[in-house]
Amino acid sequence: MQKRTIFLLLLVCFGLLSLSGENITGNQKIKSFSKAKKFLHSVIYSETIDRLTFYCGCSYDSKKNVDQSSCGYVPGKDKKRAKRVEWEHIVPAAVLGESSKEWKYGSPDCVDRIGRHFKGRKCASKMNRAFQLMQADMYNLVPAIGEINSVRSDFSYGEIPGEKREFGKCDFEIENGIAEPADSIKGDIARIYMYMNSAYPGLGIINEKNRAMFEKWNLSDPPDEKECRKGLEIEKIQGNQNSVLKKACETVKSETLAIIK
């Protein structure tokens, strides 16, 4: 038992060291998840990008109220969360933080008001700077209907046979711990995964199980003008470049110019 504990601690320490090295090219400026959400809602998805939910394409207002009729969304069991927009991590927060010691074991400083120690995401958000920066990386955040955010949980993306519709016209399926989005946003998701994997090495965000799928999605669904514009606006605020998206946008632009000529 003691040997296993020591081994786990070594793994955690190795993971933390991998996040503190010079290869980190991700967010180094915004460590507040709340601040990242405010920038996205008040600036990027207000002045630059239309307010549409990511998975279902529903419009929503400045108070984050979803217009379900705009996209044919039919709520499931969670009708309350189906009415509002939440900010969804494409690469789940658990993937980003579960290897940190604060997530696994807690911290002496993670104590609630009545003296109980806590761990998990709440403790990592409070005490681990590497996780704070990853959690607040705006390239990895999208507006989603709260109910969809809930049912997706931290499931992996994949492809599911058939086109079962549980939420009206929303093209989003969940089955056996796998989430499948619409074809029109599969490339967006692939490029976010590729960026996060490059920006925060050592976490296994892309692995042998999902690499080929994301490469296929990236090619089959190239970025549109909205995705490219969003990337540029995030770069202005967050300070770091999403080189994966930038390269894809430049390729699309070059191919479009070639066709025009």
Contacts in CASP RR format, 6 or more apart in sequence:
PFRMAT RR
TARGET T0000
AUTHOR 0000-0000-0000
METHOD contacts of the structure
MODEL  1
MQKRTIFLLLLVCFGLLSLSGENITGNQKIKSFSKAKKFLHSVIYSETID
RLTFYCGCSYDSKKNVDQSSCGYVPGKDKKRAKRVEWEHIVPAAVLGESS
KEWKYGSPDCVDRIGRHFKGRKCASKMNRAFQLMQADMYNLVPAIGEINS
VRSDFSYGEIPGEKREFGKCDFEIENGIAEPADSIKGDIARIYMYMNSAY
PGLGIINEKNRAMFEKWNLSDPPDEKECRKGLEIEKIQGNQNSVLKKACE
TVKSETLAIIK
8 104 0 8 1.000
9 101 0 8 1.000
11 99 0 8 1.000
12 99 0 8 1.000
12 100 0 8 1.000
12 101 0 8 1.000
12 104 0 8 1.000
13 101 0 8 1.000
15 99 0 8 1.000
15 202 0 8 1.000
15 203 0 8 1.000
16 99 0 8 1.000
16 100 0 8 1.000
16 101 0 8 1.000
16 130 0 8 1.000
18 201 0 8 1.000
18 202 0 8 1.000
18 203 0 8 1.000
19 130 0 8 1.000
19 200 0 8 1.000
19 202 0 8 1.000
19 203 0 8 1.000
20 130 0 8 1.000
23 201 0 8 1.000
24 199 0 8 1.000
24 200 0 8 1.000
24 201 0 8 1.000
25 198 0 8 1.000
25 199 0 8 1.000
25 240 0 8 1.000
25 241 0 8 1.000
25 243 0 8 1.000
26 133 0 8 1.000
26 137 0 8 1.000
26 199 0 8 1.000
26 200 0 8 1.000
26 240 0 8 1.000
27 133 0 8 1.000
27 134 0 8 1.000
27 136 0 8 1.000
27 137 0 8 1.000
27 138 0 8 1.000
27 139 0 8 1.000
27 199 0 8 1.000
27 238 0 8 1.000
27 240 0 8 1.000
28 133 0 8 1.000
28 239 0 8 1.000
28 240 0 8 1.000
29 238 0 8 1.000
29 239 0 8 1.000
29 240 0 8 1.000
30 36 0 8 1.000
30 39 0 8 1.000
30 133 0 8 1.000
30 136 0 8 1.000
30 137 0 8 1.000
30 138 0 8 1.000
30 237 0 8 1.000
30 238 0 8 1.000
31 129 0 8 1.000
31 132 0 8 1.000
31 133 0 8 1.000
31 136 0 8 1.000
32 132 0 8 1.000
32 136 0 8 1.000
33 125 0 8 1.000
33 132 0 8 1.000
33 135 0 8 1.000
33 136 0 8 1.000
35 136 0 8 1.000
36 87 0 8 1.000
36 136 0 8 1.000
36 137 0 8 1.000
36 138 0 8 1.000
36 141 0 8 1.000
37 87 0 8 1.000
37 141 0 8 1.000
39 138 0 8 1.000
39 237 0 8 1.000
40 87 0 8 1.000
40 138 0 8 1.000
40 141 0 8 1.000
40 143 0 8 1.000
41 64 0 8 1.000
41 87 0 8 1.000
41 143 0 8 1.000
43 233 0 8 1.000
43 237 0 8 1.000
44 138 0 8 1.000
44 230 0 8 1.000
44 233 0 8 1.000
44 234 0 8 1.000
44 237 0 8 1.000
45 51 0 8 1.000
45 143 0 8 1.000
46 62 0 8 1.000
48 229 0 8 1.000
48 230 0 8 1.000
48 233 0 8 1.000
49 226 0 8 1.000
49 229 0 8 1.000
49 230 0 8 1.000
49 233 0 8 1.000
50 59 0 8 1.000
50 226 0 8 1.000
51 59 0 8 1.000
51 60 0 8 1.000
51 61 0 8 1.000
51 62 0 8 1.000
51 143 0 8 1.000
52 58 0 8 1.000
52 59 0 8 1.000
52 60 0 8 1.000
52 143 0 8 1.000
53 60 0 8 1.000
53 66 0 8 1.000
53 71 0 8 1.000
53 85 0 8 1.000
53 143 0 8 1.000
53 144 0 8 1.000
53 145 0 8 1.000
53 148 0 8 1.000
54 88 0 8 1.000
54 142 0 8 1.000
54 143 0 8 1.000
54 144 0 8 1.000
54 185 0 8 1.000
54 188 0 8 1.000
55 144 0 8 1.000
55 145 0 8 1.000
55 148 0 8 1.000
55 170 0 8 1.000
55 171 0 8 1.000
55 172 0 8 1.000
55 181 0 8 1.000
55 182 0 8 1.000
55 185 0 8 1.000
56 71 0 8 1.000
56 73 0 8 1.000
56 145 0 8 1.000
56 148 0 8 1.000
56 167 0 8 1.000
56 169 0 8 1.000
56 170 0 8 1.000
56 171 0 8 1.000
56 172 0 8 1.000
57 70 0 8 1.000
57 71 0 8 1.000
57 170 0 8 1.000
58 66 0 8 1.000
58 67 0 8 1.000
58 68 0 8 1.000
58 70 0 8 1.000
58 71 0 8 1.000
58 72 0 8 1.000
58 73 0 8 1.000
58 145 0 8 1.000
58 170 0 8 1.000
59 66 0 8 1.000
59 67 0 8 1.000
59 70 0 8 1.000
59 71 0 8 1.000
60 66 0 8 1.000
60 67 0 8 1.000
60 85 0 8 1.000
60 143 0 8 1.000
61 67 0 8 1.000
64 84 0 8 1.000
64 85 0 8 1.000
65 83 0 8 1.000
65 84 0 8 1.000
65 85 0 8 1.000
66 73 0 8 1.000
66 82 0 8 1.000
66 83 0 8 1.000
66 84 0 8 1.000
66 85 0 8 1.000
66 145 0 8 1.000
68 74 0 8 1.000
68 75 0 8 1.000
68 82 0 8 1.000
68 83 0 8 1.000
71 169 0 8 1.000
71 170 0 8 1.000
72 168 0 8 1.000
72 169 0 8 1.000
72 170 0 8 1.000
73 82 0 8 1.000
73 145 0 8 1.000
73 167 0 8 1.000
73 168 0 8 1.000
73 169 0 8 1.000
73 170 0 8 1.000
74 167 0 8 1.000
74 168 0 8 1.000
74 169 0 8 1.000
74 170 0 8 1.000
75 82 0 8 1.000
75 83 0 8 1.000
75 147 0 8 1.000
75 167 0 8 1.000
76 82 0 8 1.000
76 147 0 8 1.000
76 166 0 8 1.000
76 167 0 8 1.000
78 146 0 8 1.000
78 147 0 8 1.000
78 150 0 8 1.000
78 151 0 8 1.000
79 147 0 8 1.000
81 145 0 8 1.000
81 146 0 8 1.000
81 147 0 8 1.000
81 149 0 8 1.000
81 150 0 8 1.000
82 145 0 8 1.000
82 146 0 8 1.000
82 147 0 8 1.000
84 145 0 8 1.000
84 146 0 8 1.000
85 143 0 8 1.000
85 144 0 8 1.000
85 145 0 8 1.000
85 146 0 8 1.000
86 143 0 8 1.000
86 144 0 8 1.000
86 145 0 8 1.000
86 146 0 8 1.000
86 149 0 8 1.000
87 141 0 8 1.000
87 142 0 8 1.000
87 143 0 8 1.000
87 144 0 8 1.000
88 141 0 8 1.000
88 142 0 8 1.000
88 143 0 8 1.000
88 144 0 8 1.000
88 148 0 8 1.000
88 149 0 8 1.000
88 152 0 8 1.000
89 96 0 8 1.000
89 135 0 8 1.000
89 140 0 8 1.000
89 141 0 8 1.000
90 140 0 8 1.000
90 141 0 8 1.000
90 142 0 8 1.000
90 189 0 8 1.000
90 192 0 8 1.000
90 193 0 8 1.000
90 196 0 8 1.000
91 140 0 8 1.000
91 192 0 8 1.000
91 193 0 8 1.000
91 196 0 8 1.000
91 205 0 8 1.000
92 153 0 8 1.000
92 154 0 8 1.000
93 121 0 8 1.000
93 135 0 8 1.000
93 154 0 8 1.000
94 121 0 8 1.000
94 154 0 8 1.000
95 154 0 8 1.000
95 203 0 8 1.000
95 204 0 8 1.000
95 205 0 8 1.000
96 131 0 8 1.000
96 134 0 8 1.000
96 135 0 8 1.000
96 196 0 8 1.000
96 200 0 8 1.000
96 203 0 8 1.000
97 103 0 8 1.000
97 121 0 8 1.000
97 124 0 8 1.000
97 128 0 8 1.000
97 131 0 8 1.000
97 134 0 8 1.000
98 104 0 8 1.000
98 120 0 8 1.000
99 203 0 8 1.000
100 124 0 8 1.000
100 128 0 8 1.000
100 130 0 8 1.000
100 131 0 8 1.000
101 107 0 8 1.000
101 128 0 8 1.000
102 110 0 8 1.000
102 119 0 8 1.000
102 120 0 8 1.000
102 123 0 8 1.000
102 124 0 8 1.000
102 126 0 8 1.000
102 127 0 8 1.000
102 128 0 8 1.000
102 131 0 8 1.000
103 119 0 8 1.000
103 120 0 8 1.000
103 121 0 8 1.000
103 123 0 8 1.000
103 124 0 8 1.000
103 128 0 8 1.000
103 131 0 8 1.000
104 119 0 8 1.000
104 120 0 8 1.000
105 119 0 8 1.000
106 117 0 8 1.000
106 118 0 8 1.000
106 119 0 8 1.000
106 120 0 8 1.000
106 123 0 8 1.000
106 127 0 8 1.000
107 119 0 8 1.000
107 123 0 8 1.000
107 126 0 8 1.000
107 127 0 8 1.000
108 117 0 8 1.000
109 126 0 8 1.000
109 127 0 8 1.000
110 117 0 8 1.000
110 118 0 8 1.000
110 119 0 8 1.000
110 122 0 8 1.000
110 123 0 8 1.000
110 126 0 8 1.000
110 127 0 8 1.000
111 117 0 8 1.000
111 118 0 8 1.000
112 118 0 8 1.000
124 131 0 8 1.000
125 131 0 8 1.000
125 132 0 8 1.000
125 135 0 8 1.000
134 140 0 8 1.000
134 196 0 8 1.000
134 200 0 8 1.000
137 196 0 8 1.000
137 199 0 8 1.000
137 238 0 8 1.000
138 234 0 8 1.000
138 237 0 8 1.000
138 238 0 8 1.000
139 192 0 8 1.000
139 195 0 8 1.000
139 196 0 8 1.000
139 199 0 8 1.000
139 231 0 8 1.000
139 234 0 8 1.000
139 238 0 8 1.000
139 242 0 8 1.000
139 245 0 8 1.000
140 192 0 8 1.000
140 195 0 8 1.000
140 196 0 8 1.000
144 152 0 8 1.000
145 170 0 8 1.000
147 167 0 8 1.000
148 167 0 8 1.000
148 170 0 8 1.000
148 172 0 8 1.000
151 174 0 8 1.000
152 172 0 8 1.000
152 174 0 8 1.000
152 179 0 8 1.000
155 174 0 8 1.000
155 177 0 8 1.000
155 178 0 8 1.000
155 179 0 8 1.000
156 177 0 8 1.000
156 178 0 8 1.000
156 179 0 8 1.000
156 210 0 8 1.000
157 178 0 8 1.000
157 179 0 8 1.000
157 180 0 8 1.000
157 181 0 8 1.000
157 189 0 8 1.000
157 210 0 8 1.000
157 213 0 8 1.000
158 178 0 8 1.000
158 179 0 8 1.000
158 180 0 8 1.000
158 210 0 8 1.000
158 213 0 8 1.000
159 178 0 8 1.000
159 180 0 8 1.000
159 213 0 8 1.000
160 173 0 8 1.000
160 175 0 8 1.000
160 178 0 8 1.000
160 180 0 8 1.000
162 173 0 8 1.000
163 171 0 8 1.000
163 173 0 8 1.000
164 173 0 8 1.000
164 175 0 8 1.000
165 171 0 8 1.000
165 173 0 8 1.000
166 172 0 8 1.000
166 173 0 8 1.000
166 174 0 8 1.000
171 181 0 8 1.000
171 182 0 8 1.000
171 183 0 8 1.000
171 184 0 8 1.000
172 179 0 8 1.000
172 180 0 8 1.000
172 181 0 8 1.000
172 182 0 8 1.000
173 179 0 8 1.000
173 180 0 8 1.000
174 180 0 8 1.000
181 189 0 8 1.000
183 220 0 8 1.000
183 221 0 8 1.000
184 221 0 8 1.000
185 221 0 8 1.000
186 217 0 8 1.000
186 220 0 8 1.000
186 221 0 8 1.000
187 217 0 8 1.000
187 218 0 8 1.000
187 220 0 8 1.000
187 221 0 8 1.000
187 222 0 8 1.000
187 223 0 8 1.000
188 221 0 8 1.000
188 223 0 8 1.000
188 227 0 8 1.000
189 214 0 8 1.000
189 217 0 8 1.000
190 213 0 8 1.000
190 214 0 8 1.000
190 215 0 8 1.000
190 217 0 8 1.000
190 218 0 8 1.000
190 221 0 8 1.000
191 218 0 8 1.000
191 223 0 8 1.000
191 227 0 8 1.000
191 242 0 8 1.000
191 244 0 8 1.000
191 245 0 8 1.000
191 248 0 8 1.000
193 205 0 8 1.000
193 206 0 8 1.000
193 210 0 8 1.000
193 214 0 8 1.000
194 206 0 8 1.000
194 214 0 8 1.000
194 218 0 8 1.000
194 244 0 8 1.000
195 242 0 8 1.000
195 243 0 8 1.000
195 244 0 8 1.000
195 245 0 8 1.000
196 205 0 8 1.000
197 203 0 8 1.000
197 204 0 8 1.000
197 205 0 8 1.000
197 206 0 8 1.000
198 243 0 8 1.000
198 244 0 8 1.000
199 240 0 8 1.000
206 214 0 8 1.000
218 248 0 8 1.000
222 248 0 8 1.000
222 251 0 8 1.000
222 252 0 8 1.000
223 245 0 8 1.000
223 248 0 8 1.000
223 249 0 8 1.000
223 252 0 8 1.000
227 245 0 8 1.000
227 249 0 8 1.000
228 245 0 8 1.000
228 249 0 8 1.000
228 252 0 8 1.000
231 242 0 8 1.000
231 245 0 8 1.000
231 246 0 8 1.000
234 242 0 8 1.000
235 241 0 8 1.000
235 242 0 8 1.000
END
